[in-house]
Structure formats: C-alpha cells, structure tokens
Amino acid sequence: MSTASPLTIITISLIIASGLRVLMNVSILASPYLWRRNSSLPQSGRSRKLSLISRPCDGVSSQNPGLLHCASAWNQVTDDSVFSLEEVTTSLLLQPSLKEDMSVFCDVQQAAPVAVFKLTQDFNNDQFPNKVNLGVGAYRTDEGKPWVLPVVKKVEKLIVHDDRLNHEYLPILGLTEFRSSSSKIVLGDGSPAIREDRVGGVQCLGGTGALKIGAEFLRRFYNGNNNTKTPVYVSAPTWENHNAVFNSAGFEDICPERSIFVLHACAHNPTGTDPTQEQWKQIAEVMMRRKLFAFFDSAYQGFASGNLDKDAWAVRYFVSMGIEMFCAQSFSKNFGLYNERVGNLTIVARDADNLKRVLSQMEKIVRTTWSNPPSQGARIVAVTLNSPELFSEWKDNVKTMADRVLRMRAQLKAKLQALGTPGTWDHITDQIGMFSFTGLNSKQVEYMVKEKHIYLMASGRINMCGLTSKNIDYVAESIHEAVTKAKRAECIHGVLRIYKWVKKS
Ligand SMILES: Cc1ncc(COP(=O)(O)O)c(C=O)c1O
C-alpha cells in the first residue's frame, strides 16, 4: 500500500483548513441569527455600529433569510433594532477605519489608582529600612507578617484529604451549608427569623460582592423597577468603596422617600466609632417610622470586640424589631481569607414567600455577574462553622487578632501621652476594630509619609495591625513630631464623636 509523503499530507491539510475557514465565515454570517444592536453597549461614535450581537431565531432557516419577518415573532425586539445580514455587512464596511498605527484602545482614559493599593505599592518601593505600612486593611502579626489562622490551616488539610470533594460548579447561589451557617453567625443561633424560614443567603465574592449583588437587586426591584432615583445614604466618612459600588449599580440621589441606608454593623471603617446600643435603638426606630431600608455591612464580626455576638448586636436588634434587611458579610478579615473572596449576602424578609421570590431574582443577578461562586473559601468557612470544636478554635483565633489590636491601641495611646503629644488621645482606645482614625490632618499625614516613611491613608486612618512592639516607639515619636511640626486639625473630636450621614455622591 502506497503512503502519502509528509509534504502532501501538510498541503492537503492546509487546503482543507482554509476551505473550512471560508465555509465557517460564510455560515456564521448566513446562519439563522438575528443581528441586533446591543442596547447595553455604548451607542455613540465609533462603537455604535460595532455593537451588534446575534440572537438565534426559531423562524429563520438558511432557506428563509427573511430576518425582519422573523423579528415579528420575537416580541421583545423592535424592527428598529433588528438588522438584516446585508445591513450588517454594509454597516461594517462603512466603519470609519482606524489609522494603521492607532490602537483600538486609543480612546480609553487612564483611571486613577485605588488609594489604599497605591499606598502599599509606594511602601514596597520605599528602600528605607524602618518603613512602616499602616495603610492596607489586613491583619499582621507582631512580627509584621500576614497570619494564616491555625484553624484555617487545619481545615484546608481536611479539605485536601476529603475524596468526596471535587471541582464541579457550585449552585448559582453558592454552597448551601456555607450560606446557612453564615446567616446563623450574624443573626444568632436562636434567631426567630431563621426559625420562621425567612432568612436566605447568597454566597458572594467577599463583602464587596455581597454589597454589589445587594445593590444590583435594590436598583432592579426595590421601590419600583430599575429605580436609580432612590437615594442611598452612607456615613461620612465611610469605606470609600461604598460610594463606588452603589454608583456602579446606577443609583443617583434625588429624594429621601424609602431611602437606602448603608450601616456598618460594627467597627466602622474608617473611624472605628460605632453607635452605642441606645443610639442603634434610635436609628432603628427612625428607620421603621420613615420606612427606610437597612443594608448592613458586616466586614469585621469578631474583630471589633473579640466576641461574635457582641459585634452582631445591632443586626440582631434590627431583626428582633421585625425589620426586613440585607446584610453583606465578609469573611476576609475574621477568617484571614482575603484572597479567597468569601462573602455572603444575608437576606431577612418578612416571610418565606417574599424570601423565595427575592432569591429567585438573586439567582438571575448572580448568573450574569459571576455565574457560580468559587468553592475553596466557602468550604473552609462552612466546615469551621459547622463543627463545634473547629468553631470554638476559630473564635479563639479571632480573639487573638482582636486582642492584639486592643493591646496596640492601649500602647499607642500611652506612648503619645508619655511624650506629651498635644491634644487628647482617648479616641485611640475608644475606637474599635482594625482601624483608628488618628485625627492627623493632611499636612501631618504628608509629613509621616514623606519624612518618616510611615504609610497611612490621607484621611489619617491607620491600620492598628500595622503596629508591632518593634515599630510602635518609632510610630509614636513620628506622630509626636508630625503634630508638633504641622498644626493638628481643630475640629477632629467633633468628627470622631459620631459620623454624620450624607447622601452618596
Ligand atoms: C466596611 C467594609 N465593607 C466591606 C469590605 C469588603 O471586604 P471584602 O474584602 O471581603 O470584599 C471592607 C474591606 O475592607 C470594609 O472595610
């Protein structure tokens, strides 16, 4: 039997491949698709005509390219938005062509860097041996190192050796046992809302993901449909991403009716100043009376006081008053799972029927956002929360972190007082959580960064975990220098007492 030479085989393959390519191009254009402008894409300028997407249509076959005829059967599409094959090809030919040497991205504007990450980058580039990073919101040990919680290490090993686990997609709403145990730790074991089956959870990508999914839902379904006019109130100051998340969901602010309030469940970021229980009761009363929507952000449960129940007091009080709400939970800080992106959106509805409909819409939102959540972090949290021994070990780990922060607060205050640094420094120990709002003004912050190589946010916020027994003297002396050399902000104590509310801009 004669065999073809390698050259012949290659030549024949190339001919077949190019033939197939031509056929594919033809069949893509001639295939039974409707072409319509994608209304979610920008419609102006160069991108207008390129924003075309195809939709298959039952009524069209290759023998029947009557696209407009088919459009009438497709009732959500107007004639105006449907294009024939001829129109598509003509419009593509009419595109103003780019000059040869121009990038298709030439109109893209440079975005400003995210301040807190820029600060870390500047810190990393700094060659000064005694530099200190008090910027980024992550726990550090007394050696200034990241900490993998011992309980997390243990659970990771259990997961690795569990042959029942695999990498199949999770359900869209996430790992069931993760969702239910997350809601349980924030609402409490004996929560009446859980007993009455009116609590649901959506596994999200960190606390940010939970805020985003919640915001998206509220924009689509709260106070009317697609209601970008509902005002959203955030505290001033607040975590800078609150504004960005609600803006990106499309909210504008207009009038106060049925406004949405973003409430830090505990350890307010950046001030570390929480309302007292009495103040929370007043807030709840006003919110009920004015029919305002409570969107809790719980990013530091356990981190504030070292006690999970104490840190969830406000959320549980609102639930006990029968208030419907969302609560975005982050496990980044209290599990040290920053890069695993573990969060949960707990929904407390009036009854099981309302909850069911809300969850069905959440499923749609998640499907078009990240489709299915990742599993590793959620498994770690779920395994830990569902085992009494691991749960108790985790609580000890959280307390270790919270206690270190409390120690650093006490030491920093004592050192500033011993140095006779002008001003009062009680707020350092009055505040709780990962951050302290020092009260340093922008000039003093600049002095700290430029002269002392101590990196902190422009607002004067410092991460207490960035302080260690080795660097605390240097930091206290530097604050003393900054305060005595650059005048301290006059009104700081007014700001620190309790933040005010502003409509997000
Ligand atoms: C108040 C607040 N909410 C939400 C988050 C987001 O947490 P995650 O990293 O889990 O998205 C943070 C993180 O810094 C935060 O401080």
The ligand as an SDF file (V2000), in Angstrom:
LIG
                    3D

 16 16  0  0  0  0  0  0  0  0999 V2000
  -16.5850   48.3470   55.6730 C   0  0  0  0  0  0  0  0  0  0  0  0
  -16.1240   47.3100   54.6970 C   0  0  0  0  0  0  0  0  0  0  0  0
  -17.0280   46.6610   53.9630 N   0  0  0  0  0  0  0  0  0  0  0  0
  -16.6690   45.7210   53.0830 C   0  0  0  0  0  0  0  0  0  0  0  0
  -15.3430   45.3950   52.8900 C   0  0  0  0  0  0  0  0  0  0  0  0
  -15.0310   44.3840   51.8260 C   0  0  0  0  0  0  0  0  0  0  0  0
  -14.5000   43.2200   52.2310 O   0  0  0  0  0  0  0  0  0  0  0  0
  -14.0230   42.1330   51.1730 P   0  0  0  0  0  0  0  0  0  0  0  0
  -12.5530   42.2600   51.1000 O   0  0  0  0  0  0  0  0  0  0  0  0
  -14.4850   40.8470   51.7560 O   0  0  0  0  0  0  0  0  0  0  0  0
  -14.6720   42.4010   49.8710 O   0  0  0  0  0  0  0  0  0  0  0  0
  -14.3580   46.0520   53.6290 C   0  0  0  0  0  0  0  0  0  0  0  0
  -12.9490   45.7500   53.4110 C   0  0  0  0  0  0  0  0  0  0  0  0
  -12.0530   46.4720   53.6970 O   0  0  0  0  0  0  0  0  0  0  0  0
  -14.7540   47.0360   54.5620 C   0  0  0  0  0  0  0  0  0  0  0  0
  -13.8700   47.7010   55.2930 O   0  0  0  0  0  0  0  0  0  0  0  0
  1  2  1  0
  2  3  1  0
  2 15  2  0
  3  4  2  0
  4  5  1  0
  5  6  1  0
  5 12  2  0
  6  7  1  0
  7  8  1  0
  8  9  2  0
  8 10  1  0
  8 11  1  0
 12 13  1  0
 12 15  1  0
 13 14  2  0
 15 16  1  0
M  END
$$$$
